[in-house]
Amino acid sequence: MNLRRIKTLVWKEFIQVVRDFRSLWMAVAIPVILLTLFGYALTLDVDQVPFVVWDQSNTAASRDFALHFKGSPYFKLAGTCADYRCIDRMIDQGHALMALVIPKGFSSLLEQGNRAPVQLLVDGSDSNTASIAMGYADAINAAYNKTLLQLRLNSLDAPFIEPLRLLPRVWFNETLKSRNFIIPGLIAVIMMIVSALLTGLTVAREWERGTMEQLISTPMKASELIVGKFIPYFAIGMLDVLIAVLMAQFLFHVPLRGNVFLLFTVSGLFLSVTLGWGLFVSIVTKSQFMASQIAFITTFLPAFLLSGFAFPIANMPGVIQIMTFFVPARYFVTILKGIYLKGIGVQVLWPQIAALMLFSVVLTTAANRKFKKTIV
């Protein structure tokens, strides 16, 4: 390869990107906007669940039981009701997700040492939130039962000893904040979309503007043209990686426990995969509109749905799990979560890194072979 010719084409591409406001906007602003929107809007944390109470007993015991829910950080009292019509209306209008119905004989049943049934009505239209809310309610109920048992045993002067005590400890994401594992995966999704879209337009733009004929007439080889198109967008992509890492660290406060150099090295490797795919699409279609549509469909949907970013791959059907092996974002999401949360290195992540290397070689070679210095 002639480095002088490559340098000239690289400089031409940089000038073209700077002058083309849309490309510059797509390259820098869109990753920031997407990361901000998704980072704040996309969350799996469930807290402040609104609930209503229908206290038919209206005693000190029933009010104390309701206060256990009201005092929890996971629930928020949205009001009280006097019948099922009120509960139905509050849930239908979205003012409450859950209703607590305490029966009339609640206090007397507890005083007699009997079980007191309490009805819990949950809006199941959002099954994930409903399941988590019921889990919180079960925990509060268990804590209340433990308190009652302790009081009864104290009245009999009998010691209370728990036969089994579970001591859970969470590794890597101690606070269980969904943002800590969403943001690293989100970086991979955004990088794949933006970088593929950028290079997906570069060769097609030359054909549509009629400047490809001028490039073909020069002594520049096809491989030199591919490299010259690749380098500017690789530099822009690495700038996007830097912006994303800084936003994750200082805006979303996601812990970065691994090696920063390894993070940027693997990010560059992933960029070579996505840029290679974008170049291949642009060379094949020769149309900016078609290239942008294909690049978006083949990057966003697989990266969002099949990479393990939003949905666990282990829960997918067997055929879909096989398909995920052909999605580069799957490997990069695993790498990012490993570096960010677990602080692991190459000795653990080498299979994913090797897979990205294979993708990079295959896609770059395919783009180089597909491009011909001929006018068809």
N, C-alpha and C positions, 0 to 999 in steps of 0.2 A: 504494500500500500504506500501511496505517496502522501506523506504527512502534510505537505504544503497544501495539496488539494483538499485534504480533509479539514485542515484548519480554516481554509477559505470558506468552505461550505458551512462549517460550524459557526463562523462569524456571521455569515449571511442569515442563518436560521435565528441567531440571537437578535439580530436587527429586525427580522420579520416578526418575531414574537413581541418585541418591545413596541413596534409600530402597530401591531394588531391588538387593539385594546381587548377584544373578546377573548383571544387566546391568553393574554396576560391575566385577565380577570378569572378565567377558568383555572389557570395554573396556580394562582395564589389565593384569591378570595374564596373560591368555592370550597376548598378543603377547610378553611377557617369557619365558614358558615355552616357547613355540614357537621363538623365536629362539635360546634357550639350547640346547634339545634338538637342533634341526636344525643349529645352528652347530657343535656339537661332534660330533654323530653323522654328519652328512652331509659326507663328504670324499671327494675323488677322488685324494688323494695315496696313492702306493704306496711304502712303505718297510718295512724290517724284514721282508722276505719270508722265512718260515721254509723252510729247505731241509735235505736230508740228503745225505750223501756215502757212496758205496760206492767206496772206494779199493782196487782190485784190484792196483794196482802197488805201493803202499806203499813208495815211494821218496822221496828228497828233492825231486825234481822234481814228483812228483804232489802231495806235501804243500804245496809252494810254490804250485802252481796253485790248490789248494783254499783256501789262505790268502788269495788275491786276492778270493775271494767272501766269505770270513768277515770280512775287514777292510773290506769295503764297507759304507757306512751303509744300503744298500738291501737287504741280506740279513742273515739271522740263522741261525746254525747250530743246527738242532734235534736233531742227533744223527748217528750213523753207522750204516750198515747193512752186512750181509754177504751179502745175496742180494736177489732181486727181491721175494720174499714180504714181507720187512721194508719195502721201499720201498712196495709196494702197501698194506700195513697203515697205514703212517705217513700216506700221502696220503688213504686212505679215512677215517681217523679225524680228519682235519683238522689233524694235528700238523705237516704239511709241505705246502707248495704246489709244491715243486720238488725234484728229485733229480738229483744229479751222479754219473754213473757213469764212473770212470776205468779204462781197460782195463789188463791186465797189462803189455803191452809199451810203455807210455806213455813211460817214461824212455829206453829203448833207441832207440825211434823218433826221439825228439828229438835224441839224441846223434848219430844217423846222418844228421841233417838231413832226415828224412822227416816227412810229416804224421802227427800222432797224433790219431786220432778220439776224441772225448769225447762221451758220450751225455748229453743233457739231457732229463729227463722233467718235464713241466709239467702241473699240474692245470688243464684247460681248462673246468671247470664255470663259472668266472667268466672269461669271455673277455677282458674289459677288463683285469683284473689280470694275467692270464696273458700278454697281449700286451706289457704294460709290463714285466713281469718278464723276458720273453725279450729285450726291448730292452736292459735293464740287463745281462743275461748276455752279449749280443753285444758290448757296450761293454767289459766286463771282459776278454772273450776277445781283442778287438782290442788292448787295452792290453798284455796278456800277450804276444801275438805281436810287438808292437813292441819289447818288452823283449828277447825272444829274438833278434830280428833285429839289434838293437843290439849284443848280446853277440857274435854271430857275426861281425859286421863289425869289431868291436873286435879280435877275435882275428886277423883278416886285415889289420889296420892300414888299413882302408878307411873313409873318412868316411861317415857316415849322414846323408843329406839327404832330407827329406820332399818328394816331388814336388808335393804339394798339401796345404795346411793350411787347415782351415775354422775360422774364428773367429766363433762364434755370439754374438749379443747379444740378450737378451730385453728388450723394451720393456714399460712399464706394470705388469708383474708380474714383476720381476726374479727373485724367489725361486721363482716357479712354484708358489706355494701356492694350492691350490684354494679355500681359505677366502676369499681376497681377491676372487674373483669370485662365490662362492656367497652370501656375506652380503648384498651389495647386491641381488642378485636375490631373496633370501629376504625382504628387507624389503618388496619389492613384493608378493610372494605373500601374506604375513601381513597387510599392510594391506588388500589386496583382500578377503580372507576376513572379517576382523574387522569392517571398516566396513560391508560389505554385510549381514552378519548383524545388526549393531546396528540399522541403519535398516530392515532387513527385518522386524523385529518391532514397530517403533514404531506404525505405523498399524493393523496387525492387532491389536495389543494393545488399542487403543481400541475396536475393533469387538467383541472378545470380552468386554471388561469392561463394555460398555454405556455407555462415556463418550463415544463418538463422536456419539451422538444429542445430547448436551449441547453439544458443539462445533459441530454443525450448526445448532443453534438460536440460536447467537450471531451477531452481525453479521460475524464473521470471514470473509473471502473464502477461496476454495480456495487461491489462490496464497500468501496470508499463512500459511495452515496449513502448506503445504509448506515455506516458508522458516523458519517457527518450529520445525518438526521437524528441519530440516536443520542449523541453526546449532549446537545443543548437541553433536550427534554429530560435526560438523566440528571443533569445539574439542577434543573427546576424541580424535579421530583425529590431530590435530596434536600432541597430547600423546604419543600412541603413536609418532609419527614422531620426536619429540625423544628418547624413551626408546630407540628402535631405533638412532638415530644415535649416542647416547652409548655404548650397548652395543657397537656396531661399532667405535667409536674406542678405548674403554678396556678392553673385555673381550676382543675378538677382534683388536684392533690392525690393523684394515683401514685402509690409507692413504686419506685424503680430500684429494685434490689439487685439486679444483675449488672453485667458489664456493659457500659455505654458504647464502647468501641465495637463490641460484638453486635449490639443493637443496630448501629448504623451500617455495619458491614453486611449483615443479613438483610437489612432494608434495601441496600443497594442491589443485592442479589435478587430480591423480589421485584425491584423496579426493572431490572433487566428482563425479567419474565413478562411483566405486563407491557413494557414498552415494545418488546419483541412481538407480542400478540397484536398490539395496536398497529405496528408497522406492517405485519402480515395482512391484517384486515384492510388497511389502506391501500396496499399494493394490489390486492385481489379485486376490490370493489371499484377503485378509481373514481369514487363519488363521495364527496364530503357527507352528504345526507345519509347515504347508505352505510358508509363507514361508521358514522356516529351512532346510528341505530343499532348496528350489529355489535359494535364495541360496548354499548351500554347494556344491551340484553345479555351478552355473553360474559359480562363482568359483574354487574350489580346483582342480578338474581342468583347466580351460583355463589358469589361471595357472601351474600346476605343469608341465603337459605341453606347452603350445603357446606359451609366452612366450619360449622360448629360455633360460629359467633352468636347466633340467636337461639339455635336449637341443638341439643346434644345429638351428636351423630349416632351414639349407641342406641338411641330411642327410635331411629329411622328404620324403615323396612330394609331387608337385606340388599335388594337391588339398588336402592338409593344410596346405601352405604358404599357399595362398589363404585357408584358414580362419583362420590366425593373424592376418590383417589385421583380423579382427573381435574380437580379444582385446585389451582396453586394456592389460593387463599387459605385452604384447609391447613396447609403446612405452616404458613406464615402466622396464622392466628395462634397455633400451638406454640410456635417459637416466641411470639410476643408475650403471651401469658406466662410462659416459662421464665423469660428474662425479667419481666416486670414483677410478677408476684412471687415466684419461687426462687429467683436468683440463680437458676441453673445455667450451665454453659454448654460448650460444644460436645463434651463427653456424654451428655444426655440427649442433646438436640441434633446430633449428627445425621440421623435418618431423615429428618425434615429438611435439613440444609442440603443433603445430597439430592433429595427430590427436587428442590428448587433449582439446583445446578443443572439437573437433567432437563427440566422444563426450559431453562434459559438457553441451553445449547440447542435443543430441538426447535424452539420457536425462532431463534435468531438465524439458525441455518435455513429453516423453511422460508423465512422472509428474504434471505439473501438469494436463495435459488429461484424463488418465484419472480423476483424482479429481473426483467430483461431490458437491456438498452435498445429497445425496438419500439416503433410506433405501429400499433395495431389499429 
